[in-house]
């Protein structure tokens, strides 16, 4: 039997590659003759570069950057020919900042600009930026500063880092230095930049924003959008373009620089040859840390389940916890879902021993599904 394993990461515990390895090991305990095909996935968020590096014939170049609070952080650029792949979460990721020190008002995307600048300076003609899992809400202002175009106030002074400072933005201090490089934002978030469904209102609370913070940041991003629209490459009404609100508004900055948004999961699927793996599979296993209603709106699990459904393949979901409705999950193509929390009886145990739980669940699944 051919088993295709294509999970997302389990945020805070295991990478997508580690999840796939644990599932494969557990399945082999019960069905050692079955063929296991691992295709770890990412929709542009944490793990984007690692997933692509495992599948593409390129080289990973370490780059020193900074985290959302400006502290040193380790990043990397995946170079494949004249295309570079970078990941916003390596510099802007929420996981880089402890809950007690999160400050969405001053968190900066400067570190992502550093990664992009490195790719540009080393000859990339296209830079694909994976967006997701960010601690920032600065509309990409920090990223532009790292690219030589800092936001300035009416007196021409550079503003402090962070989205809150943009309430005083009046323009850019210079022109972004991109050397005609094409930018692509890999994301499956279609939120606008501002408003009720914008970056601040929808994702701000996850980053520690209070209601007061959200109102301030949304107003600041509205002003920032007007500055971005002064760039000759910026689409009109950029704040309303789908994807502009991705990763705290980084999508808007990339669009303003003449870039475009592309489905992260579709891009990854194409690059790693996932369709061919589906064509050869008998059963599909996917998963993520939390399988909930958001999972069914363009996330990795939804994409995998939909593809399996269209091919008439059973799709089994393993997750840290499951709260998605059975009916909604079935409509999306999910055959069964299994939870580490239910398996262990507590969330604490599931977080402490995710690999053990995945192996044990996979062994049970193999006994049920293998021929």
N, C-alpha and C positions, 0 to 999 in steps of 0.2 A: 504494500500500500504506500502511496506517495503522500506525505504529509507536508504541507506548506505552512511554515511558522513565520508570521510577519507582524510582530507586535510593535507598539510604541514603547517609550520609556515608562517606567514606574517612578514618577517624580519623587525625588527624595530618597530613593532606595536603590533601584537598578536601572542601568542603561538598557536601551532596546536590545543591544547585542547580548547583554547578560540575561535578559528575560528569555530570549530565543534559545540560548544555550541551556538554561535550566529546564525549559519545556521539552527540548529535544532529549535531554538526559533522562527525564522522567518517563517519557514515552518509550524510549528504548528498553527500559527495565521490563516492560510488559510485552513489547513487540519489537524485539531486536532486529528482525528481518525487514522491517519497514524502512523505506527511504525517507530521510529527513532533509528538507530544504529550508534553510534559514534565510529570511530576507528582512532583517530589522528595518523599521521605518521611522520617519519623522515627517511632521507637517511643516517644518521650518523652525520649530522651537528647539529647546535643549536637545543636543544629540545630532543635530542636522549635519554638521561637518563629519562627525564620527561615522554616521550611517553611510554617507557618500564615500568617505575615504576607504571604507571596507569594500566597496563595490567598483570604484573607478580607478583607472590606471594613472593616478596622479601622485603628487608628493605633498605632504603636510609640512608647512613651514611654521615653526613656533614664532610667535610675535608677542612682545611685552606690551601690555595695554593697561587700562585702569578699569575698576569696577564702578558701579553707579554712584559711589561716594568719593570717587577719585583716587582710591587706593590701588597699589600695584596689583595686577591680575595677569594670569597666563592665558593667552589666546592663541589662535592658529588660523592659518589660511590654507585651504586646499587648492592647489594649483593643478589644473588639468588642461594642458595646451595653453591657449590664450584666455581661458576662463578661470576665474577665481571664485571660490565659494567661502563665504564667511557666515558666522552665526552671531546674531545680536546677543543671545543669552550668555555667550562667553564673556561679554563686557557689561551687559545691561541686565543680566539675569536676576530674578527675584531670589534665587537660591544663593546668590553671592552675599546677601545682606541678611543678618540675623533679624528676626522679628522685632526685637527691642530697639534696633537702630535704623529701621526703615523710615525714610522721610521722602515721600513721593514729591513733595514740593521742591526739593533741591537735588533729587537724583538726576544724574546726567547721562546722556548717550555719547559722551565724548569718546569713550573707549571703543565704541563701534566705528566711529570716524577714523580712529587710529588704525583699526584693522583694514578698513577700506583704503585708506591712504597707502598702507603698505602694499596692498595688491596693485594699486595704480602705479606706484613708484617702481614696481618690479615687472611692469609691462603687460598687465592684464588688459584685455580689450573689453571684456564683459565681467562684471562682478555681480554674482548672485548672492543676495543677502537673505538668510533665513530669519524670519521674524517670529517672535513668540516668547512667552515666559519672562517678560521684562519687568523690572522694578521702576522703570522711568515713565514720565508723563510730560516730557519736554518737547514733543512734536519734532524730535530730531534736531533741536537747536544745538545741542552739544556735538552731535555728529557733524553738523555744518561748521562749527567752530574748529574742529579737528581738521577739516578740509580747507581751512583758510578763510572761512566766511563767518566770523562770530556775530551774533545778534548784538546790536548796539541801541542805546537810548537816543533821545532827541539831540543830545549834546555830542553824540558820536562816541561815547564811552562804552566799552564792552560790558555786557550785563553779567552778573553772577550766573553760575550754572543752575539748572533746574527750571521746571515749568513755571513756577510761581513768579520768577523774575520777568517772564514774558509779558506781564501786565504793562511793562514800561517799554516794550520793544518798539523801535521806530524804523528799523532797517537792518541791513547787513553791512558789516565793516569792509567787506571785499567780495570778490567773486569766487565761488567754490572752485577749487583746483582739481579737476577731474580728467583733464586731457582727453576729452571726448569719449570717455569710457561709458559703455552702456550699463545701466543699473537695472537689476531685476529684483523685486521684492517677492520672496517665496513665503506666502502666507495663506491660510484658509479662513482668516478673519475678514469679514466684509463690512465692518462697522465704519461709519463716517468719522471724521475727526472730532466734531463737536455735536452738542445737542443731547437729547435724551438717550440716544443709542450710541453716543460718541465714546471716545477713549476714556475720558474722565469719569463719566457717569457709570459706564458698564464695568470697566476694569480698575478704576481707582480704588474702590473698597478692598479689592484683593491685595492692593499694595499699601494698605494702611491709611488711605485717605478718609478723612472725616467729611461730613456733609459740607462744612465750611470750606474744606480743601477743594472738594469737587466743584463747588461754585466758582471759586477763585481760578482753578486750573482751566475750567471750561471757558471762562471769560478770557483768560490769557491765551489759550489756543486759538480762540476766535480772532484775536488781534494778530497773533502769529501767522494765521492763514493769510491775512491781508499783506503781510510782509513777503511771504512766499510767492504770492501771486505777482509780485513785481519782477520775479525772475522770468526771463524770456522763454524758458522751457516749461514753465508751470502751467498746467491746465486751468481753465477758468473754474471758479467755485471749487477749488481743490478740497475744501473741507467736506464737501458732500460726495466726493468720489468714493465708491466702495473700496475698502481697504485702507483708506487714509488714516483711520484710527488704529491700525494694527501696531502692536508693541508701543503703546503710549504715544501714538502719532508719528512714529518713524515712517510709516507708510506714506504720510503726507509729504514728508521731506524728500523721500525717494521719488515720488511722483513729481514734485516741484523741480527736481533736478533732471527731468525728462525721462525718468525711469517708468517702469510698468509693474503692475502686480500680476503674479501668476500663482495658481493653486500650488501650495507647497507639496501636498501629498501627490498631486498629479505629476509634478516635476520629478519628485523622488521616484515614483513608480516608473516613469519613463527612463530615467537614468540607470536604474538598477535592473531593468528588464523584468518587472513584476508580472506583466501580462503573460509572458511565456511561461513563467513559473505557475501561474494560475491554470493555464491550458494543460499542464502536465499533472496537476494535483487531483487527489481523490477527496481530501478533506483539508480545511483551512483553519488555523488557530491564530487568533489575534488577541490583543489585550492592551490595557493601560492601567495606570494607578487607580483611577476612579471612573467607572463606567456609569455615566449619568446622562441626563437629558442633553447636556452640551455635547456629549460624545456623538449624538445622532445628527449634529448640525455641522457637517464638514470636517470632523476630526478623522484621525487615522482609522479608528474602529469602524466608523460609518462607511468610509471609502472601501475598506477591505470587505465588509459585510455585503455592501451593495454589489461589488464585483463578483463575490462568491454566489450571491443570489442570482445574478444574471447568467451565471454559468451552471446553475443547478447544483452547486456544491454546498455541503453542510459547512457552516461557519461557527466555530466554538470560541467563546470569549472567556478569557481568564483575566481577572482584575483584582486590585487590592480590595476594593469594595464595589458593590453593584447597587445602584438605586434607579437605574433606568427601568421604565415600565415594561413588562413582558410583551404586551401587545405592540407597543411602539418599537421595541427591539426586534420582534419578529417581522414587523413590516419593513424594517431596515435591512433584513437579511440574516439576523442572528438566530441560530438554531438553538443554542444553549449558552448560558452564562454561569460562570463559577466565581466565587468570591473568596479571597484569602481570609478576610475577616470572619466569614461564616465557617471556613475550614478550620481555623484556629480557635474561634470562639471569642476573639477580642482583636480590636484594632492594634493594640500595642504589640501583641505577638506577631500579627501580620506584618507590621513595620519592622520588627526585629529579625524575622526569619522569612523574608519573601522568597528567596531562592529555594529553601526547603519546601515551602508550601507549593510553589509552582511545580517542583519535581513530583510531589505527592499527588497533586491534582492531575498532572499530565499522565501519570501512571494509571490512575483511575479512568481517565478518558481513553487511553489506549485499550484498556480491557473492554471498554464499552463499544468503541468505534472501529478498532482494527479488525480486519478480516481473520 
